[in-house]
Amino acid sequence: MKAKVINFLKRHIKGIIILAVLVIVIFVILPKVFSGKANELMESMYQTQNPTVQNLQKTLTGTGTIAPNDQYTIIPLVQGEIVEAPFEEGDVVEKGQLLYQFSTEDAKDAIKSAKLGVQQAELNYSDTRDAKQQTKDNLSLTSDQEGYVKKLYVEEGEKIAAGTVVADIYDNTTMILDVPFNASEIKKSWIGNRAKVYVGDEGEQVKGTVTAISPTTETLAGNMVVKYVEIEVVNPGGINAGMSGSASIGSVDCNSEGSFRVKSQGTLMAGGSGTIERLSIKEGDYLENGETYLVLEDATIGDSVETSKLSLENAKNQLSSAKKSLDDYSVTAPISGTVITKNAKEGDNINAAYNSALAVIHDLSKVKFQMKIDELDVLDIYVGQEVTVTADALEGVEMTGHITNISLEAITVGGVTEYPVTVEMDEVGDLLPGMNVSAKIVLEEEKDALCIPVDSLMRGNVVYVKNAEGEETSPEEIENGVPVGFHEKAVTPGLSSDSLVQILDGLTEADEVYVPRAEMTDMYSMMMGPAMGAGMDDEE
C-alpha cells in the first residue's frame, strides 16, 4: 500500500506542486487582492538591490582566548623553611632575580657528610691498590738462586699450595773444589788469591780462586792435621760434580785430592697458594737470581680494586650532587615577567606534602591566542600573515596580529578536522590573559569591485534584472522560474564572500537586481524538500 502511494506521488509530483500553489493563491493572495493589498503581498516576496562598488574581501574568521607569551609555574625542588621571599603578586621581576631563599643548614650538613665520604673512599681505594700490588708480589714467585732447571715438577693450570717443590736447580758453570791443606801451612791471606787446580787423573790444569778456608781442623790418616780450602773454578766444560782434583796455592801443595761440586744446587719452593696462571721456565732453562718464574691466579685481585674505585666515584658524585643541590635552595625567576600568583611566603615550611606551586609568572611583553582553521581553508594561510583582531572587552578597538605557527597536529571531532593556528599580537595594549577575541584573516581582496548579494546569483552565473517600464516577462521565462517583472541575464562572477559576490561582466550600477527573501526561500524548501526527499528515498 505504501509503495503504491509513493509511486502515485512520484507520477503526480508536478500536479501536486501546482495544486499547492493554487491553494496559496486562493487562500492567501486573493483575500489580500480583495482587500486592496496585492502590491504589498508581491513586494513582501522579494526585494531588489542595485549593484554597488566597494572593496570586497574573502576572509576566514575564528575566536580564541588571549594567553601570555610565556608562563612559568615555580615548584619547590627542596624542602625546608623559606627565609626570604622578597616579592609580591603584581610585581614585575627580571630573569634570575631571587624569589625564594630556603634555609641551607641541611644542605651544608649534607655537603660535609659527602666530603667525609669522599675522603674515606679515597683512603679505601689507596689501601686496596696497595693490597693489590702486595698480592701481585706474593703471587709472582721469584728465584732466590740461579742455575739450570734440572727437573720441573709443576705445569700451568695446576693448583698448588705454599711449600710445593716447583723445580730442582743447579749451576755447573762454576765448580767448587774442596781440598785439604796442612793446617800449619795455611794462611788467612790466601782468600782471594789465585790457585792452580789439577783436574782428575790427567792432571789438566785450570785457574781457580780461593773463596773460603774451613775454620776448623780435621785429622786425616797418618795423623795429618788439615783444613779444607774452598777453591772456585770456572768450568771449562769437562768438570762434573764428584770428579777429583788437587790444587796448589803459591808454593804450597794440597795434602790430598778433593772432590768437585757445583757452586749452586737446590730446589725452588712455591711461596704462595693458588692456580698457576703462567709458568715461564722449562727444564734446561737457565734461571737468574731474582727472576720471576711462576705467577699464580687470584680472581679477587681486580674485583676489590674495581669495587673500591666505584665506591670512590659514587662518593664524588654524591658530593657533586650535594653541592649542586645547594643551588636549588635559592629559587630565582626563570623568565622576566609579572607575578600572577604567590602561594608561599617567608616563614612557610615546605615539606613533602606541599603540592602547590610556589608562584606563577607570566611574560606579558607579548600576548597570543590560538584559533582553529578548517582543513578546507588551512592551505590558504601562511606564517607571517596579518590577522585583524577585536576583543569582547575592548569595544570598538581593532588590533592586528600575525600568524606565528600553523600546527600539523590536527584535531578531528565529529568528522570535522581543524588545525590549531597561533596568532601573536603586534601590540599588547589593554589586552589581558583570559580575554576572548575574534579574528579575521583576509585571504583575497578586490578594490572597487561591482558587488551584488550572494543570494541574487542563480545557477552560478544568472541574475534576474528588473524590467524597464512597459517591458513584460516572457512566458518562457516565467515557466523557467523568473519572477514576474524581471528578466534573466547571464553574468561573469568573480571574488565572493559570505554575503557578496563580485560581478566582472554583465551588470551595471543602474541595474536593479532581484534578491529573494530568506523566509520565502525557506517556505519553498519546506514545500519541495519532503516531496523530493520521499521520491529519492523510494528510488533508492
MIMIKOL-709209 format. One record per residue (C-alpha): x, y, z. Coordinates in steps of 0.2 Angstrom, whole numbers, padded with zeros to 4 digits, always signed. Layout:
# MIMIKOL-709209
XYZ/...
***
This chain:
# MIMIKOL-709209
+0000+0000+0000/+0014+0012+0005/+0023+0008-0011/+0008+0012-0022/+0006+0029-0013/+0024+0033-0016/+0023+0029-0034/+0007+0039-0036/+0016+0054-0028/+0031+0052-0040/+0020+0052-0055/+0010+0067-0050/+0023+0077-0041/+0021+0092-0053/+0002+0092-0052/+0003+0092-0033/+0015+0107-0033/+0003+0116-0044/-0011+0112-0033/-0002+0118-0018/+0002+0135-0027/-0016+0137-0031/-0021+0134-0013/-0009+0148-0008/-0016+0159-0021/-0034+0156-0016/-0032+0157+0002/-0018+0169+0004/-0016+0180-0011/-0035+0183-0017/-0040+0189+0001/-0027+0202+0000/-0031+0207-0018/-0049+0209-0012/-0043+0219+0002/-0033+0231-0009/-0016+0224-0003/-0010+0214-0018/+0005+0225-0021/+0011+0224-0003/+0010+0205-0004/+0020+0204-0020/+0034+0216-0013/+0035+0205+0003/+0040+0190-0008/+0056+0198-0014/+0067+0213-0013/+0078+0222-0026/+0095+0230-0025/+0107+0239-0036/+0125+0233-0038/+0137+0243-0028/+0155+0247-0030/+0165+0243-0014/+0180+0234-0008/+0177+0215-0007/+0186+0203+0004/+0187+0184+0006/+0190+0181+0024/+0192+0167+0037/+0186+0170+0055/+0189+0162+0071/+0189+0165+0090/+0202+0162+0104/+0207+0167+0121/+0222+0178+0125/+0237+0170+0133/+0254+0176+0139/+0269+0175+0128/+0277+0163+0141/+0272+0157+0158/+0281+0148+0171/+0275+0139+0187/+0288+0138+0200/+0288+0122+0210/+0299+0118+0225/+0314+0107+0222/+0319+0106+0240/+0311+0106+0257/+0313+0117+0272/+0309+0134+0279/+0308+0149+0267/+0319+0163+0275/+0317+0176+0261/+0303+0179+0248/+0306+0197+0243/+0292+0200+0230/+0273+0201+0229/+0259+0197+0217/+0259+0210+0203/+0277+0214+0204/+0287+0214+0188/+0303+0203+0190/+0318+0200+0180/+0325+0184+0174/+0337+0177+0188/+0330+0188+0202/+0329+0180+0219/+0311+0175+0223/+0313+0162+0237/+0328+0158+0248/+0327+0142+0258/+0337+0138+0274/+0353+0129+0269/+0358+0121+0285/+0353+0104+0279/+0362+0106+0263/+0378+0111+0271/+0377+0096+0283/+0375+0085+0268/+0390+0093+0259/+0401+0090+0275/+0395+0072+0276/+0398+0069+0257/+0416+0077+0259/+0420+0064+0273/+0413+0050+0262/+0425+0055+0248/+0440+0056+0260/+0435+0039+0267/+0433+0031+0249/+0450+0038+0244/+0459+0030+0258/+0450+0014+0255/+0455+0015+0236/+0473+0018+0240/+0473+0004+0253/+0465-0008+0240/+0478-0003+0227/+0492-0006+0239/+0485-0023+0244/+0483-0027+0226/+0501-0024+0222/+0506-0034+0238/+0495-0048+0232/+0503-0047+0215/+0520-0048+0223/+0516-0063+0233/+0508-0072+0218/+0523-0068+0207/+0536-0081+0213/+0555-0076+0210/+0570-0086+0211/+0582-0084+0226/+0596-0094+0217/+0602-0096+0199/+0606-0110+0188/+0599-0123+0176/+0582-0131+0179/+0586-0149+0181/+0569-0155+0184/+0552-0147+0184/+0538-0154+0195/+0523-0142+0190/+0513-0136+0175/+0502-0121+0170/+0484-0123+0176/+0489-0134+0191/+0483-0129+0208/+0497-0129+0221/+0500-0125+0239/+0513-0115+0248/+0529-0125+0250/+0526-0136+0235/+0543-0140+0226/+0542-0132+0209/+0559-0137+0202/+0577-0143+0205/+0590-0130+0201/+0609-0132+0198/+0623-0122+0191/+0639-0130+0184/+0646-0115+0176/+0656-0113+0191/+0663-0128+0201/+0669-0128+0219/+0684-0139+0224/+0686-0143+0242/+0704-0149+0246/+0714-0152+0262/+0730-0142+0266/+0741-0145+0281/+0734-0134+0294/+0751-0127+0298/+0754-0121+0280/+0738-0112+0278/+0737-0093+0278/+0722-0082+0280/+0728-0071+0266/+0725-0085+0254/+0707-0080+0252/+0705-0071+0236/+0722-0077+0229/+0725-0087+0214/+0726-0106+0215/+0732-0119+0202/+0719-0133+0200/+0723-0150+0193/+0708-0160+0186/+0706-0179+0188/+0719-0192+0184/+0726-0182+0168/+0730-0168+0179/+0723-0154+0167/+0727-0138+0175/+0715-0124+0177/+0715-0107+0186/+0705-0105+0202/+0701-0093+0216/+0702-0096+0235/+0685-0092+0241/+0685-0099+0259/+0695-0108+0272/+0687-0120+0284/+0688-0113+0302/+0691-0130+0310/+0704-0143+0308/+0702-0162+0303/+0714-0176+0306/+0717-0187+0292/+0725-0204+0291/+0743-0203+0297/+0738-0191+0310/+0739-0177+0297/+0730-0161+0304/+0722-0152+0289/+0710-0138+0285/+0699-0139+0269/+0701-0124+0257/+0687-0120+0245/+0693-0115+0228/+0681-0108+0214/+0684-0114+0197/+0676-0108+0180/+0671-0124+0172/+0679-0126+0155/+0666-0139+0151/+0673-0155+0156/+0671-0154+0175/+0657-0163+0183/+0651-0165+0201/+0660-0179+0210/+0676-0178+0200/+0693-0177+0210/+0705-0164+0209/+0721-0156+0218/+0727-0139+0220/+0742-0128+0225/+0742-0111+0232/+0759-0102+0229/+0772-0115+0233/+0761-0125+0245/+0753-0141+0238/+0737-0148+0245/+0738-0163+0256/+0727-0174+0246/+0714-0174+0232/+0697-0167+0235/+0680-0168+0225/+0672-0155+0214/+0654-0150+0217/+0643-0137+0208/+0643-0120+0215/+0624-0119+0216/+0611-0133+0218/+0594-0133+0226/+0575-0133+0224/+0563-0119+0220/+0548-0119+0233/+0531-0111+0230/+0529-0096+0242/+0510-0095+0239/+0495-0105+0235/+0484-0104+0220/+0482-0109+0202/+0497-0107+0191/+0492-0094+0178/+0509-0093+0170/+0525-0104+0171/+0540-0095+0162/+0553-0109+0164/+0556-0127+0157/+0569-0140+0160/+0586-0135+0154/+0582-0116+0155/+0595-0105+0165/+0586-0095+0179/+0594-0079+0186/+0593-0074+0204/+0578-0063+0207/+0569-0069+0190/+0550-0072+0191/+0547-0090+0186/+0529-0093+0191/+0513-0082+0193/+0498-0088+0202/+0480-0083+0198/+0469-0073+0210/+0452-0068+0204/+0449-0056+0218/+0463-0045+0214/+0454-0034+0201/+0437-0036+0210/+0442-0027+0226/+0451-0013+0217/+0437-0010+0205/+0424-0010+0219/+0434+0002+0229/+0436+0013+0213/+0417+0013+0210/+0414+0017+0228/+0426+0032+0226/+0417+0038+0211/+0400+0036+0219/+0406+0047+0234/+0412+0060+0222/+0395+0060+0213/+0386+0062+0230/+0397+0077+0234/+0394+0085+0217/+0376+0082+0219/+0376+0089+0237/+0385+0105+0230/+0373+0107+0215/+0358+0104+0226/+0363+0120+0236/+0359+0130+0221/+0341+0123+0222/+0339+0132+0239/+0340+0149+0230/+0324+0150+0219/+0326+0163+0205/+0314+0169+0192/+0316+0158+0176/+0309+0172+0165/+0306+0190+0165/+0288+0194+0168/+0274+0198+0180/+0270+0188+0196/+0252+0182+0194/+0251+0171+0209/+0262+0170+0225/+0257+0155+0236/+0271+0154+0248/+0279+0167+0259/+0293+0170+0271/+0292+0159+0286/+0282+0145+0277/+0289+0127+0280/+0289+0117+0263/+0288+0098+0266/+0285+0083+0256/+0266+0085+0257/+0266+0103+0249/+0259+0100+0232/+0256+0118+0226/+0266+0130+0215/+0276+0142+0225/+0272+0156+0212/+0266+0159+0194/+0275+0171+0182/+0268+0177+0165/+0278+0186+0152/+0266+0199+0146/+0279+0208+0134/+0269+0199+0121/+0252+0190+0121/+0245+0177+0109/+0230+0167+0106/+0225+0151+0096/+0211+0149+0084/+0206+0134+0074/+0205+0133+0055/+0195+0120+0045/+0205+0108+0034/+0197+0116+0018/+0205+0133+0022/+0221+0129+0031/+0231+0128+0015/+0226+0146+0011/+0235+0154+0026/+0254+0155+0030/+0265+0160+0044/+0268+0179+0045/+0250+0183+0038/+0242+0198+0045/+0226+0195+0057/+0213+0208+0062/+0208+0206+0080/+0194+0213+0091/+0191+0209+0109/+0174+0207+0118/+0181+0218+0132/+0188+0232+0121/+0173+0238+0111/+0177+0247+0095/+0195+0243+0096/+0203+0235+0081/+0220+0227+0083/+0232+0217+0072/+0242+0202+0074/+0252+0189+0064/+0251+0170+0062/+0267+0163+0070/+0263+0144+0069/+0251+0133+0060/+0251+0116+0069/+0252+0100+0060/+0243+0091+0074/+0225+0091+0068/+0210+0089+0079/+0195+0079+0072/+0178+0080+0081/+0163+0073+0073/+0171+0071+0056/+0177+0089+0056/+0195+0091+0055/+0203+0108+0061/+0221+0114+0063/+0227+0125+0078/+0234+0141+0072/+0244+0153+0084/+0242+0172+0082/+0254+0184+0091/+0248+0201+0094/+0258+0216+0087/+0255+0226+0102/+0248+0221+0119/+0238+0237+0123/+0225+0234+0136/+0224+0215+0132/+0225+0204+0147/+0226+0185+0148/+0209+0176+0148/+0201+0189+0137/+0190+0182+0122/+0195+0189+0105/+0188+0187+0087/+0200+0186+0072/+0198+0189+0054/+0211+0184+0041/+0209+0192+0023/+0213+0178+0010/+0209+0189-0005/+0203+0207-0008/+0197+0217-0023/+0197+0236-0023/+0182+0245-0031/+0173+0229-0035/+0155+0229-0043/+0145+0218-0030/+0128+0211-0028/+0121+0200-0014/+0126+0181-0015/+0108+0176-0015/+0105+0186-0031/+0116+0174-0041/+0106+0160-0048/+0113+0144-0055/+0131+0151-0053/+0130+0164-0067/+0112+0171-0069/+0104+0186-0061/+0086+0192-0063/+0086+0211-0068/+0070+0221-0066/+0061+0225-0082/+0061+0243-0089/+0044+0252-0088/+0032+0244-0100/+0043+0228-0103/+0035+0211-0098/+0042+0195-0093/+0040+0182-0107/+0030+0166-0103/+0046+0156-0106/+0055+0165-0093/+0040+0163-0081/+0040+0145-0084/+0059+0144-0080/+0056+0152-0063/+0059+0170-0067/+0048+0181-0056/+0035+0192-0065/+0043+0209-0069/+0061+0203-0071/+0071+0196-0085/+0086+0183-0084/+0103+0190-0088/+0120+0180-0089/+0134+0187-0079/+0153+0183-0075/+0156+0182-0056/+0172+0185-0048/+0178+0185-0030/+0164+0181-0017/+0162+0182+0002/+0149+0175+0013/+0137+0189+0008/+0143+0197-0008/+0149+0192-0025/+0159+0202-0037/+0152+0204-0055/+0165+0206-0068/+0154+0207-0083/+0135+0208-0087/+0129+0221-0074/+0130+0240-0071/+0126+0250-0056/+0110+0255-0064/+0103+0238-0065/+0090+0233-0051/+0093+0215-0046/+0081+0203-0039/+0085+0197-0021/+0074+0183-0014/+0069+0185+0004/+0075+0172+0016/+0058+0167+0023/+0051+0164+0005/+0066+0153+0002/+0063+0143+0017/+0044+0141+0013/+0049+0134-0004/+0061+0122+0004/+0048+0116+0016/+0036+0113+0001/+0049+0105-0010/+0060+0096+0002/+0049+0082+0009/+0042+0078-0008/+0059+0077-0017/+0066+0068-0002/+0052+0055-0002/+0055+0052-0021/+0074+0050-0019/+0072+0038-0004/+0059+0027-0014/+0071+0027-0029/+0085+0021-0019/
***
